[in-house]
Amino acid sequence: MDFKPLSITELTQRLKSLIEGEFPDIWVTGEISNFHHHSSGHMYFTLKDHRAEIKCTYFRGYNQYLKFKLEEGMQVITSGAISVYEKRGQYQLSVRQMEPAGVGTLYLAFEALKKQLQAEGLFDAQYKKPLPKFSRKIGVVSSGTSAALRDIIQVLGRRAPHIELVVRPTKVQGQGAAEDIVKGIEAFQNISEVDLLIVGRGGGSLEDLWAFNEEIVARAIFASEIPVISAVGHEVDISISDLVADLRAPTPSAGAELASLQSTEIADLAQGKFHEIRLKLQSQILEHWQNIDGIEHRLAFQAPSEKIKQNQEKMHQLFHQMQYAIETKQKALQANLFGFEKHLISLSPESILHRGYALATLENGMLIRSQEDVETGEHFTLQTGKGRFEAKKIRNKERK
Amino acid sequence: MNKSKKPKHFEEALIRLEDIVSQMESGEESLENSLNLFEEGTALLTFCKEQLHGAEQKITELSNKVEKSSPEK
């Protein structure tokens, strides 16, 4: 087996993945020392107890929401992750959130409830109801005098004056707040036509926001038939209400914006839909035209005139056949007649004359048929095939 | 022959019209029948065209109405 030492980088990277994988999200309590708020906005300090200490970073992106002033020697409770700073071979706590140590029990309660409800599936995406696109009536469960309510009214009044707002003034902090919020949510379930609920309050300390981390509030939001927007505190404050609601709004005014389309947006949307429908209709009609034109063409082609023409042709043909038949008949008859005529002609006196006979007639035109018809010495006319002349009877002759 | 029956809808007329043309195209109809079919087909065609013209006109009218009612931007 080859002996192959690890490089420092390799070792550090292995330690880094080991340590960071083990502590991605932890709660740590201790005392602040060596506090330094850098001009970049980032905070650097050490957290310690009587036996150990750890370097901490608290970057500007997280520390801007800190609700109290950090001082040396202060006992705090923080949440964050352990990270390894490779360049110095140093492990440290990257703080994401910090509270004075006194509220530590609340964090534990928060974490426990979050874990429990998560296990029950109350945060599951499958239970998130879609928000109505066009709310007409929105219910607000919030303090009747708070800036949060004022923000909501202002945003909705500006964006969507057509939306009716129903406010259930609610106690949002202190004794009985959670119960009152639950009653508020439940009260809206029986008000008809409320499409959406905004449940929330403005920013405050963890204790101030605590009612929104109570189990009964979470369950009331989960049970609501009406979609719920949770709008609690500032951007960084994540409450149990936020997790269980159908939509989390970072602030109350953001909640109001998420709850409504601007009326001009709605008008544009309607206009767009109208155009869409019109185009669809028009293209449908064009398709019908094409269809109808095709049918018209086919129908025209099938017009009985074609049939009439065919029949006419047939009749024409029949007529011709008739005509032919009758002509043939006629010709046959004519041919017959011609033969007959020839025969007749052959029988005429003239043709007999041509054959060498002559016709004798008296001056009065009588035909001479016997010796007795003509006196001796009487003149008569002899007609031959070609010309005639005068003759005279000299005497009778004996019959041969 | 239900030539006297007036169609109620465009689609109904269209279906009948297609039937008629196919029937005529089969070429097996008598002259008298063809003539009847042609008469019915022509009437249906006119009806269909009128319907389409009517629909187009309505769309134009309604569009004008919408455009008039739109708020100025």
Chai-1 contact restraints between the chains, C-beta under 6 A:
chainA,res_idxA,chainB,res_idxB,connection_type,confidence,min_distance_angstrom,max_distance_angstrom,comment,restraint_id
A,L281,B,I59,contact,1.0,0.0,6.0,A-B,restraint_1
A,I285,B,L52,contact,1.0,0.0,6.0,A-B,restraint_2
A,I285,B,A55,contact,1.0,0.0,6.0,A-B,restraint_3
A,I285,B,E56,contact,1.0,0.0,6.0,A-B,restraint_4
A,H288,B,L52,contact,1.0,0.0,6.0,A-B,restraint_5
A,I292,B,C48,contact,1.0,0.0,6.0,A-B,restraint_6
A,I295,B,L17,contact,1.0,0.0,6.0,A-B,restraint_7
A,I295,B,V21,contact,1.0,0.0,6.0,A-B,restraint_8
A,E296,B,L45,contact,1.0,0.0,6.0,A-B,restraint_9
A,R298,B,V21,contact,1.0,0.0,6.0,A-B,restraint_10
A,L299,B,V21,contact,1.0,0.0,6.0,A-B,restraint_11
A,L299,B,G41,contact,1.0,0.0,6.0,A-B,restraint_12
A,Q302,B,M24,contact,1.0,0.0,6.0,A-B,restraint_13
A,Q302,B,E25,contact,1.0,0.0,6.0,A-B,restraint_14
A,A303,B,F38,contact,1.0,0.0,6.0,A-B,restraint_15
A,P304,B,S34,contact,1.0,0.0,6.0,A-B,restraint_16
A,P304,B,L35,contact,1.0,0.0,6.0,A-B,restraint_17
A,P304,B,F38,contact,1.0,0.0,6.0,A-B,restraint_18
A,K307,B,L31,contact,1.0,0.0,6.0,A-B,restraint_19
A,K307,B,S34,contact,1.0,0.0,6.0,A-B,restraint_20
